[in-house]
Amino acid sequence: MNKHILQQYTVIVDFLGKTLGPDYEVVLQDLDPKHQAIVAIANGHVSGRTVGSPLTNTALHLLSSKIYETHDFLCNYKGVAANGHVLRSSTMMIKDENNEPVGFLCINYDDSRFMELHQKLLSTIHPESFLEQAPIDQQPAAAAEQPAAMPMTESFPTDITLLMQKIFDDVTKDLATPITRLNQYERKDIVQKLNDQGLFQLKGAISFVARQFSCSTATVYRYLSEING
């Protein structure tokens, strides 16, 4: 049934991609735990992804936090492509008859071409001193209705290992102590944060975290068991 639902959206992906143009990436993500990957994409050059690329950090967080229970879509949050371009991203939740998410339909808009034209036009009609006083803000406006706990910057990894590393790095970037010197309470706190971000929905995540901690997978399993009660 879920597969049939998503098949209908593959046509929409192609339609929107051709209608909106090359600066709009349109993506259909399958949320089946056995798959969890992109199943259709238009204008994939925007993020550099293809069919088979994994879910994003934001997609995993939407699932782990169950934001889909109170939202049908999220619009205009920040994404950053591998080439550094800032994207304006939006996600619609595709749900089944039980209101459970089966897929995400995402649109990522890259306005870099237009910002370049804007800058050139502005530099033509105004002196450089004006440009220094009135810089153009290339960051998308913050979406007032976004859930507070949602990571506002989405990344677009091309494989699961890169995705896991990005989530792990984001969670541990402010640590004052090296990863290998953390005590069990500090490790457990990190595991809690990784779990909140949906990392452990990915296949191989427990082994990945164990390698980062230089500990056994049994230790990570124990932390998760204690966290989940």
Sequence and secondary structure as in RCSB ss.txt:
>XXXX:A:sequence
MNKHILQQYTVIVDFLGKTLGPDYEVVLQDLDPKHQAIVAIANGHVSGRTVGSPLTNTALHLLSSKIYETHDFLC
NYKGVAANGHVLRSSTMMIKDENNEPVGFLCINYDDSRFMELHQKLLSTIHPESFLEQAPIDQQPAAAAEQPAAM
PMTESFPTDITLLMQKIFDDVTKDLATPITRLNQYERKDIVQKLNDQGLFQLKGAISFVARQFSCSTATVYRYLS
EING
>XXXX:A:secstr
 HHHHHHHHHHHHHHHHHHH TTEEEEEEE  TTT EEEEEESGGGTT  TT B  HHHHHHHHHTGGGT SEEE
EEEEE TTS EEEEEEEEEE TTS EEEEEEEEEE HHHHHHHHHHHHHHS HHHHHHS    S    TTS TTS
 SEEE  SSHHHHHHHHHHHHHTT SS GGG  HHHHHHHHHHHHHTTGGGSTTHHHHHHHHHTS HHHHHHHHH
HHH 
